[in-house]
């Protein structure tokens, strides 16, 4: 069977939480649940690092504004992780060139990451923190559920991931005005901090 559905699904999930994808696939491979997981993802050191980073993401992803800073820092990390995971999966199966798999996984991860980051910017326009927590939990459960489903039914999981990606893009477009408001507010805070730092303490001396 072609590995493309699993590559696409892992790319989509990596754009949301790359560490969870590495951890889940690694555990599935190490426990013998799946034979399609490459040995590189099953290594103990990889699983430990992925587990620690996953716990960091679980915390950072639920704090308003901190989640957007975290997303910004992962603009490169998540697409690269999606590309690497996809290339490893393709190399394990031998049914798809690794370069093509990397392109699919990386581009899909980038799109889902932009959807996640854009949605969080819109959510951060709300003064209460509960929407961030609810959104983060939904994302964590979605990634875990779809990746797990992909191990047993990769085609159906890929269809679900594609639908969620399209819905996410539509939602971000719909929330564009709120996202612009968030960006203006963040730029204003940076400018205020810059001016406060330039003026120094008052009164002087």
Buried (B, 14 or more C-beta within 10 A) or exposed (E): EEBBBBBBBBBBBBBBBBBBBBBBBBBBBBEEBBEBBBEBBBBEEBBEBBBEBBEEBBEBBBBBBBBBEBBEEBEEBBBBBBBBBBBBBBBBBEEBEBEBBBBBBBBBBBBBBBBBBBBBBBBBBEEEBEBBBEBBEEBBEBBBEBBBBBBEEBBBBBBBBBEBBEEBBEEBEEBEEBBEBBEEBBEEEEEEEEEEEEEEEEEEE
